[in-house]
Protein backbone atom coordinates (compact mmCIF):
# COMPACT_ATOMS: atom_id res chain seq x y z
CA UNK A 1 0.00 0.00 0.00
CA UNK A 2 1.13 3.53 -0.66
CA UNK A 3 0.67 6.01 2.20
CA UNK A 4 1.09 9.72 1.61
CA UNK A 5 0.37 12.94 3.46
CA UNK A 6 -1.29 15.82 1.63
CA UNK A 7 -0.79 19.28 3.11
CA UNK A 8 -2.80 21.11 0.45
CA UNK A 9 -3.77 21.58 -3.17
CA UNK A 10 -4.09 24.38 -5.67
CA UNK A 11 -5.18 24.92 -9.25
CA UNK A 12 -2.86 26.43 -11.85
CA UNK A 13 -3.12 27.04 -15.55
CA UNK A 14 -0.70 25.28 -17.88
CA UNK A 15 1.04 28.61 -18.40
CA UNK A 16 1.45 29.19 -14.65
CA UNK A 17 2.85 25.69 -14.28
CA UNK A 18 5.33 26.24 -17.13
CA UNK A 19 6.43 29.52 -15.49
CA UNK A 20 7.55 27.74 -12.28
CA UNK A 21 11.25 28.22 -11.54
CA UNK A 22 13.60 27.46 -8.66
CA UNK A 23 12.46 29.73 -5.83
CA UNK A 24 8.85 29.97 -7.06
CA UNK A 25 6.27 29.79 -4.27
CA UNK A 26 3.06 27.85 -4.85
CA UNK A 27 0.26 28.94 -2.50
CA UNK A 28 -1.98 26.10 -1.33
CA UNK A 29 -5.70 26.33 -0.59
CA UNK A 30 -5.26 24.97 2.95
CA UNK A 31 -4.37 27.41 5.74
CA UNK A 32 -1.28 27.07 7.92
CA UNK A 33 -2.13 25.11 11.05
CA UNK A 34 -4.94 23.10 9.44
CA UNK A 35 -4.69 19.34 9.60
CA UNK A 36 -3.09 17.38 6.77
CA UNK A 37 -4.73 14.35 5.14
CA UNK A 38 -3.34 10.82 5.38
CA UNK A 39 -4.03 9.02 2.12
CA UNK A 40 -3.88 5.29 1.40
CA UNK A 41 -3.69 4.58 -2.33
CA UNK A 42 -5.04 8.10 -2.93
CA UNK A 43 -8.04 7.87 -0.55
CA UNK A 44 -8.16 9.93 2.66
CA UNK A 45 -8.42 7.73 5.76
CA UNK A 46 -7.30 10.13 8.50
CA UNK A 47 -6.21 13.68 9.32
CA UNK A 48 -3.50 14.92 11.61
CA UNK A 49 -0.83 17.41 12.54
CA UNK A 50 2.52 17.46 10.75
CA UNK A 51 5.36 16.91 13.23
CA UNK A 52 9.15 16.62 13.00
CA UNK A 53 10.78 13.60 14.64
CA UNK A 54 14.57 13.21 14.46
CA UNK A 55 14.76 15.53 11.43
CA UNK A 56 12.04 13.59 9.57
CA UNK A 57 8.46 14.64 8.94
CA UNK A 58 5.67 12.62 10.52
CA UNK A 59 1.92 12.87 11.06
CA UNK A 60 0.25 12.70 14.47
CA UNK A 61 -3.21 11.36 13.69
CA UNK A 62 -5.99 13.43 15.26
CA UNK A 63 -8.99 12.14 13.29
CA UNK A 64 -9.92 8.82 11.72
CA UNK A 65 -12.27 9.11 8.75
CA UNK A 66 -14.95 6.51 8.14
CA UNK A 67 -16.22 5.47 4.70
CA UNK A 68 -18.48 8.55 4.56
CA UNK A 69 -15.60 10.87 5.64
CA UNK A 70 -17.25 11.63 8.97
CA UNK A 71 -14.50 12.03 11.50
CA UNK A 72 -13.81 10.52 14.89
CA UNK A 73 -11.71 13.09 16.75
CA UNK A 74 -8.84 12.18 19.03
CA UNK A 75 -8.55 14.22 22.24
CA UNK A 76 -5.87 16.93 22.30
CA UNK A 77 -2.46 15.85 23.57
CA UNK A 78 -0.16 18.36 25.24
CA UNK A 79 3.03 17.19 23.52
CA UNK A 80 4.22 14.60 21.06
CA UNK A 81 6.09 11.82 22.86
CA UNK A 82 9.63 11.17 21.70
CA UNK A 83 10.03 8.18 19.46
CA UNK A 84 13.19 6.15 19.81
CA UNK A 85 14.93 5.30 16.58
CA UNK A 86 14.72 1.69 15.49
CA UNK A 87 18.08 0.04 14.75
CA UNK A 88 18.63 -0.85 11.12
CA UNK A 89 18.43 -4.53 10.25
CA UNK A 90 21.24 -5.87 8.10
CA UNK A 91 19.97 -7.70 5.06
CA UNK A 92 21.67 -10.74 3.58
CA UNK A 93 22.95 -8.48 0.77
CA UNK A 94 24.70 -6.21 3.30
CA UNK A 95 26.48 -8.99 5.20
CA UNK A 96 30.23 -9.33 4.60
CA UNK A 97 31.19 -12.22 2.35
N, C-alpha and C positions, 0 to 999 in steps of 0.2 A: 504494500500500500504506500502511496505517496502522501505524506503530510506536509502541509505548508501553512504559513501564517501570512495573512493579508492585512496590511496596515491601512490600505485605502486604494481608491481607484480614481481615475479621471478620464475625460474624453478629450481627444485632440484630433485636429484635422490631419490629413496626410502631410500637408505643407508644414504644420507645426511640428510634427514628428520628424520630418526631414531636416528641420532647422535646429534640432537638438545638437548641442556641442558639449565638450567637456566643460563642466562648470555650470551648465544649464540647470535650472531648478524647476521641477515639475510639482505643481501644487495639487495635492490630493483633496478629494471631497470630504474626507473624514477629518474632524478637528483633533488637534493635539490633546492627549489625555483620554480620548475615547478608546474603548476596547478594540482589540484586533480580533479578526476571525481566524479560527483554526479550521482548516479545510482538509478533508480526506478525499483523495481522488477528485478534487474540485468542488466538493459539497461541504458547506459549513456544518460543523457538528458541535462547536463550542466557541466561546468568546473569552478573552482574558486580557491581562495587562502584560505588556512587553517588559521583560526584566533582563538584566545583565548578570551572568553568573560566570565567574572566572574568565572574563573577557569574551564570552560567547553570549549571543542573544538567546533568550528563552521566553516562554509564555506561561504565566501563572493563570490557570483556568479559573474564571470567576462565574461562568455560566455554562451549563450544558444545554444544548438545543435538542428538542425532540423532533420527530418527523415533520411536524407542522411549524417548526422554528419558534415555538413558544419556549421561553427560557426558564430554567430552574437556577435561581441565583445561589451563589455560595456566599456565606457571611464574610464580611470584611475581616482581613487579617492585618494586624499591626505591622508586621515585617515579614519579609521573605526569608525562610530559614536557609542557612548555608547548606549547600550540597557538596559533599565530599567528592573529589574526582575518583573515577573508577580506574584501576590500573589497566593498562593495555594488555591484551592477551596476545601472546606470540602465536602466529599461525605456523603451520608446517613449512610454508614457503620462506618464513623468516628465520627458521632455525639454522644454526651453523651446520655445514655438511661434514 
